[in-house]
Amino acid sequence: MKARAAVTLNGQQDYFGQTVNIASRVQGLAASRSIVVTESVVENADARALLQINGLTPEPRRVALSGIADKVSVYEIS
């Protein structure tokens, strides 16, 4: 994923860029009582340990996201 950028406008910090766009669209994939995360989250050692401790197995899928050229790997945790 591409790096995000931050700007300060009217005294508030705001982020933009492809990473933020992907995060917004992945958030919209989550149904009630589920969590959807990107591959980078489940590859994180701390996140992976928390999932294992709690007996959670992320279910992978590839999805097309609006405005993103390539399909993205996401994982549903429910």
Secondary structure, DSSP 4 states (H G I P E B T S, - for coil): -PPPEEEEETTEEEEESHHHHHHHHHHTT--TT-EEEEHHHHHSHHHHHHHHHTT--PEEEEE--TT-SS-EEEEEE-
